[in-house]
Amino acid sequence: MNRDMTQLTAGTIDIVVEQVLMRGAAHIDLRNVRQIDPYALLLLTLLVLEARERGIAARFDWPQAPSVRTWMRTMGFFMQIGAPTASPPPGTGDALQPIAEIGDEASIGRVVDGFHDRLAERYPLTESSRRTLTAILIELFQNIPHHSNATGRVADPHGLAAMQDDDEAMTVAIADKGIGLRGSLGLRPGYEGITDARALDAILRDGISRFADAGRGGELQRIIGVVRSWDGSFALRSGSAFLYFDERGGDIVDVPPFPGVQLAIRIPLRCFDEAPVDP
């Protein structure tokens, strides 16, 4: 893989996924990367772990820009992948919320509290903002223990979450390498042979979940409604399907297959000064 890539984002990280898992590239050169978003960082973390589990020998050259490398270290990326790193060169590594592991239902409260405390330290959140953000975080994080290993066959879904801000917005990302939306929805009678794209569409458009009980499901659908009301953006990837939408709209597209679910929401900072929509 050449050194042309300068950004690792929701729109470019699948180039790396394809190179590693589908093309078997032995060398991934990311030295010229100058920007990484939390979504791409979490997917990159899981990609390194997945490649090891599959016995794929891929050598990564990590970003050399001091600010990027320091940020990756501060976010806990190198610790997550078990990579020994020397002290990074001087630079800014301002992590709003480093990578946190989400293993089970009991850990969610602790993780949400940590996210909330870090956000509150930096922004004067109103009561309604706190309530709405807490509800969103809980619903997002609960998708990992509720669905990532619904079949009981995944040894380690490796649920992760992280948060970062910039001058315009705050991004929350979560990721796992469990059974994915198709695997979870496929447990419901009548959806056994569903595709990744159809599963994503059914969950986001129709609010369907693997539970047929009335009132179950619709969590992601509700979160999308809140994000759209805030003029934010939303990225969701599962298996071989990916959806990204913003104020211009969005569509489901094909991407290289990867296990689990990876998701990010980006919320404009100005929304913290307004009364948000309560989900």
Protein Blocks (a to p, Z undefined) as FASTA:
>chain_A
ZZkbfbdcfklmmmmmmmmmmnopabdcfklpcbdcfklmmmmmmmmmmmmmnopacddd
ddfbfklmmmmmmnommmmnopacddddedddddfbacdddfbfmlmmmmmmmmmmmmmm
mpccdfklmmmmmmmmmmmmmmmmmmmmmnopafblopaddddddfkbccdddddddebj
mlmmmmpghilmpcfklmmmmmmmnopafbfbghiahilmmmmmmmmmnopacdddehja
ccdddfkopcdddddddehjdddddddfklmmpccddZZ
